């Protein structure tokens, strides 16, 4: 369910440069690997790719934007899905 949400949101890849389409090709294997890493406590997120985008209404100014790797976004979505109903 988390992967489907991330896939639907689209976006570009993080520091690993893996796109949604590339991740989709290996999604089954990657999701199983991510699941095992989370269960075993060995999961470590990748560094965030930093880009600067123009500020809205201020074309000469830029703000930083962090782009996570697809697998890290899936992990974040899993946590959101589990915690949101509690809160």
VMD Tcl script that draws the C-alpha trace (Angstrom):
set ca {
  {0.00 0.00 0.00}
  {2.85 2.41 0.85}
  {4.60 1.67 -2.45}
  {1.40 2.39 -4.38}
  {1.07 5.77 -2.66}
  {4.69 6.70 -3.41}
  {4.32 5.52 -7.00}
  {1.17 7.60 -7.46}
  {2.91 10.71 -6.10}
  {5.73 10.39 -8.63}
  {8.78 12.56 -8.13}
  {12.43 12.10 -8.89}
  {15.01 9.86 -7.29}
  {17.29 10.72 -4.40}
  {21.06 10.41 -4.21}
  {20.85 6.95 -5.78}
  {19.12 8.50 -8.86}
  {16.65 5.58 -8.99}
  {13.44 6.74 -10.66}
  {9.92 5.55 -9.91}
  {9.97 3.54 -13.16}
  {13.31 1.91 -12.34}
  {12.16 1.06 -8.81}
  {8.93 -0.39 -10.17}
  {10.93 -2.84 -12.28}
  {12.53 -4.29 -9.12}
  {9.84 -3.32 -6.59}
  {9.04 -6.83 -5.41}
  {12.67 -7.62 -4.55}
  {13.35 -4.16 -3.07}
  {10.22 -4.20 -0.92}
  {11.09 -7.64 0.48}
  {14.63 -6.42 1.21}
  {13.29 -3.28 2.90}
  {10.86 -5.36 4.96}
  {13.68 -7.62 6.18}
  {15.93 -4.67 7.01}
  {13.14 -3.08 9.05}
  {12.39 -6.34 10.90}
  {16.07 -6.95 11.69}
  {16.80 -3.35 12.65}
  {19.46 -2.96 9.96}
  {17.64 -0.38 7.82}
  {19.61 2.81 7.22}
  {18.21 5.62 5.08}
  {20.29 7.02 2.25}
  {21.52 10.62 2.28}
  {19.03 13.15 0.97}
  {19.69 14.81 -2.39}
  {19.62 18.59 -1.94}
  {18.48 20.90 -4.70}
  {17.51 24.56 -4.66}
  {14.25 25.70 -6.21}
  {12.89 29.22 -6.75}
  {10.84 30.70 -3.93}
  {7.24 31.36 -4.80}
  {6.73 35.04 -5.54}
  {10.49 35.74 -5.27}
  {12.07 34.60 -8.55}
  {15.58 35.76 -7.58}
  {15.62 33.76 -4.34}
  {15.88 29.99 -3.90}
  {15.02 27.59 -1.11}
  {16.54 24.17 -0.39}
  {14.56 21.02 -1.09}
  {15.56 17.53 0.08}
  {14.70 14.58 -2.15}
  {14.73 11.14 -0.51}
  {15.47 7.89 -2.28}
  {12.35 5.99 -3.40}
  {12.89 3.18 -0.88}
  {13.19 5.72 1.94}
  {9.94 7.37 0.83}
  {8.26 3.95 0.95}
  {9.56 3.45 4.48}
  {8.29 6.89 5.53}
  {4.90 6.13 3.99}
  {4.70 2.82 5.88}
  {5.30 4.66 9.15}
  {2.74 7.31 8.25}
  {0.16 4.63 7.45}
  {0.75 2.92 10.80}
  {0.92 6.01 13.00}
  {-1.72 8.26 11.48}
  {-4.72 6.23 12.74}
  {-3.28 6.32 16.28}
  {-3.03 10.09 16.31}
}
mol new
graphics top color blue
foreach p $ca { graphics top sphere $p radius 0.5 }
foreach p [lrange $ca 0 end-1] q [lrange $ca 1 end] { graphics top cylinder $p $q radius 0.2 }
display resetview
